[in-house]
Amino acid sequence: DIGDVGLKYHLELVLEDILDNDSTVNCSAEVLYHPGNKNLPPDVQLTIDGELKNTDEADNIFYNRIKSLEKELVAENIPDSHGNMSPEMEPIHLLAWAASGYVIWQNSTENTNFQLAQIKHVKQVKREDEYLEFDYMILLHEMVSQEIIPWQMTVLWHPQHGVQVTQ
């Protein structure tokens, strides 16, 4: 408890690469919640001891596949109600997972535990530059209250520039 500033936590954890379960790195983080100001996301200082598997090749394959589509991608219910998803939708799901991390961070409190439950709908937006843009309607599962919260987010992505949530 840091006086009028907030509550600070020190975490030690192991990050597991979701694409390669045998690849892990140690991580430490300090998280400072501002309980008096609900408009401020927690401050997070992260230290990673090592690197996870390089995804450049898979990123470029996905990027080129989406860029070469004749029509913009549209999909629903990823994964479906039985937890299944087609292999070609896995990169769309991983992108939503990464972007939802930003939404979760921006809206977290000490009393929340959000998880991406499902992509209800995703639609690619046509752009004239090199970025890919997707409008997502996701469902976040708030584990403490068991509430399912719909959330709309717009995501820009490029393999060399990473993920950006613009809305």
Residue, then its C-alpha position, 0 to 999 in steps of 0.5 A: d500500500i503506497g499511501d495516496v498513490g495506490l496498491k503495488y504488486h510484485l509478480e514472478l511468473v513464467l510466460e509460455d509461448i502459445l505456439d510452442n508450449d515447450s518454449t518458456v521465459n521467466c518474467s517479473a512485473e510490478v503492477l500499480y493500481h490506482p484505486g482512487n482514479k478508475n479512469l487510470p489503467p494500472d501502471v505495469q513495469l515488465t522484465i522478461d528474462g529471454e525471448l520467445k520463439n520468433t514468429d516472423e515467418a508465420d506473421n509474413i505468411f498470414y499477412n500475405r494471405i490476407k493481403s491477397l484476398e479478393k474480398e475483405l475477410v469476414a468471420e463469426n464465432i471464433p472459436d465456435s460454441h464447442g471450442n473449435m476453430s479452423p487453422e486459417m482462423e487461428p492467426i485472426h484469433l491470436l491477433a484478437w487475443a493480443a489486442s484484447g490484452y490492451v483492452i483488458w489492461q486499460n479496464s482492469t482493476e484489482n477486482t477483475n479478471f478478464q479473459l477473451a472468450q470468443i470473437k463474435h464477429v470480425k470484418q477486415v477493413k479495406r485500407e490503401d496503406e500497408y496495414l491490415e485493419f480489422d473491426y472485432m466484436i469480442l466477448l470478454h469473460e469477467m471471471v470474478s462476476q461470470e459476466i460476458i461483456p461484448w466489446q468492439m475494438t478496431v485493430l491495426w496490424h503489420p508484421q514489422h510494426g505490431v498490433q495497435v488498438t485504435q478504438 
